[in-house]
Amino acid sequence: MKEVILWTGAGQIGMAIARRIGFGKKIIIGDKNLDNAKVIAKIMKEAGFDVVPVEMDISSRESILNLIAEGQKYGEITALINAAGVSPSQAPIETILKVDLYGTAVLLEEVGKVIAHGGVGVTISSQSGHRMPQLGVEIDEQLATTPTEELLSLEVLRPENIKDTLHAYQMAKRCNVKRVMFESIRWGEKNARINSISPGIIVTPLAIDEFNGPRGEFYKNMFAKCPAGRPGTADEVANVAELLMMPEGAFITGTDFLIDGGATASYFYGPLKPAE
Ligand SMILES: NC(=O)c1ccc[n+]([C@@H]2O[C@H](COP(=O)([O-])OP(=O)(O)OC[C@H]3O[C@@H](n4cnc5c(N)ncnc54)[C@H](O)[C@@H]3O)[C@@H](O)[C@H]2O)c1
């Protein structure tokens, strides 16, 4: 038996994190696109990691439970990396809400039920949620605490109240941060920790779809005018994840870490501030 890491979303950010913490562990990679999981599993195996690719859909509770059951065949689940997601240019509003918002909430809930004592998790939110104005105490609390099966029926998430796919994505990512706060209390009952990371523009296939999508110029302008003056890399996100997931991060739980080259700061108080 080995310690097991559940990892959803066989993309660049997930892989960079898994390479930091995955040595000596059994790693189960779940992805909706099994080919992605297989390609990444091959790269990881050739670098000495013990990886099993699995087809799964984070927007289905049944599929999440199957992933957990697959992991439990090998030992106790001691870590979760959730890097599955779809971006505003990749999917319609309903899919973004189902995958990025509902799926993440269910994953945190279900893994929280089985995580080992002292276990740890990270979920990837986004800087995009930080650019949106505050939603207020009441809506924040709804996003944090509404039972998962009722989340998508919230007034604030009803189709007539979501402007476009970017708005859906921002609501999903805001919800991720709130859900992490809520779940950290339950994870904490087992001395387990859960945090989120909100990356800015990180070059991955998902970001490249955005550069080539309807908001391409907006994103290129964003990284050109942020204090860092460039997009980030998945390895830089992994630097943060390593801190959060290793014993050095033992006092960090229920929080979100923004890593965006200063884009949010510039959006509020610098050259990226939208015209009135
Ligand atoms: N790249 C960026 O600039 C950026 C910035 C902020 C946040 N993020 C977030 O980081 C996470 C990972 O993105 P990435 O940039 O590494 O993308 P990526 O495209 O490299 O990987 C995402 C993976 O998620 C998988 N996926 C999509 N829907 C799924 C589903 N329903 N169930 C299971 N797997 C599914 C895809 O098949 C893909 O393999 C996403 O949540 C994304 O929103 C990315």
The ligand as an ORCA input file, in Angstrom:
! r2SCAN-3c Opt
* xyz 0 1
  N      -3.772     28.818    -17.542
  C      -4.202     29.915    -16.950
  O      -3.882     31.050    -17.336
  C      -5.088     29.801    -15.757
  C      -5.278     30.937    -14.977
  C      -6.095     30.869    -13.875
  C      -6.702     29.673    -13.547
  N      -6.518     28.575    -14.318
  C      -7.196     27.340    -13.904
  O      -6.270     26.300    -13.765
  C      -6.923     25.046    -13.948
  C      -6.072     24.196    -14.871
  O      -5.923     24.843    -16.094
  P      -4.654     24.699    -17.052
  O      -4.332     26.072    -17.521
  O      -3.606     23.816    -16.461
  O      -5.382     24.004    -18.274
  P      -5.102     22.738    -19.178
  O      -5.951     22.952    -20.381
  O      -3.630     22.504    -19.336
  O      -5.719     21.549    -18.272
  C      -7.065     21.461    -17.890
  C      -7.464     19.990    -17.938
  O      -8.782     19.865    -17.361
  C      -9.456     18.863    -18.097
  N     -10.898     18.991    -17.903
  C     -11.743     19.876    -18.473
  N     -13.007     19.620    -18.073
  C     -12.954     18.550    -17.243
  C     -13.938     17.811    -16.519
  N     -15.248     18.125    -16.587
  N     -13.533     16.774    -15.749
  C     -12.235     16.425    -15.702
  N     -11.254     17.084    -16.380
  C     -11.617     18.126    -17.139
  C      -9.034     19.114    -19.535
  O      -9.282     17.983    -20.349
  C      -7.558     19.442    -19.372
  O      -6.755     18.275    -19.493
  C      -8.334     25.383    -14.452
  O      -9.252     25.311    -13.367
  C      -8.210     26.834    -14.884
  O      -9.436     27.523    -14.774
  C      -5.706     28.608    -15.407
*
